Each structure stands twice: as structure tokens, then as C-alpha cells.
């Protein structure tokens, strides 16, 4: 893959990832299986990126691949463990795509708001959500109590939530 294509893929995947992950998590209730499906989706998207038509929304293309990965996971797991029929997966995927504009707007607002988070708060957010660390592990790493970490994270999340809501209300008025 050329460097420019790799950069385009990374940009598209970074923007689409939260929506795809939400869809996969909703359709695959087992967290471990959902992680496996997300890995399969990412690999399939990367392998097939040369086939992607940039005239179409990346998210729609990625959702199609995610649907296939979900159905494959269900087939591999066996019919006894399947909660949804294929038609249900298709219907839920269509509904999910209908709400994607709002998800995309909220994701953009989150990105803008995250730029305002600096210093220790940014480090806490990175450890918790980018590295996937638990509050107790963060506390051990930086030498404080897990309760203090939980409180700090709650405050940052509340501030981010307020920031997102303000930005979303500006978008709604525009």
C-alpha cells in the first residue's frame, strides 16, 4: 500500500471506528467476540482499501464489511448462540446508518473538545481510553488512589459532555 493510501485509510478508519465499534458491540454482545470482529473488520478494510470508491462514504462501505464480519462470526459460533437473524442484522445496520450523521457530528464535536483537554487530564484520558487501563492501574502508575482517578475522570467526562452539547446545539442552530 502506498504511503498516501495508508494515510487516507488511517484518516477514514479513525473517523469511522467509533460508529463501527458501536454497531459491532450492539450486534455482538460478547465483548471478546466483538473485539475479534472489530479486528477482522479492520483487516478486511485494510486489505480491500484499493477497492474502496472515494465517491462513496467510507462509513457506508465499512458498515457493509462489518455486517459481513458479524454474520460470519455468528455462523462460526453456531446457530444455537445466534440471537439475530440475518434480516435483523440488515435492519439494524440500516437503522444504524440512519443515525450515523448524528454520531459523526458528535464525534467531530468530541474531537474539538478533546483538543481543549490538556495536562494531567489529557494523560488520564489517554491512559483510560487509548491504552484501556483501569482506574486502579492508572492510580498505581501515577502514585495516587483509584478513587482520585475515578473522580478526576468523571470530572473530565462531565466537562467533555458539556462541551459536546454546546457544540451540538450550535450545529443544530446553524
Secondary structure, 3 states (H helix, E strand, C coil): CCHHHHHHHHHHHHHHHHHHHHHHHHHCCCHHHHHHHHHHHHHHHHHHHHHCCCCCCHHHHHHHHHHHHHHHHHHHHCHHHCCCCHHHHHHHHHHHHHHHHHHHHHHHHHHHHHCCCCHHHHHHHHHHHHCCCCHHHHHHHHCCCHHHHHHHHHHHHHHHHHHHHHHHHHHHHC
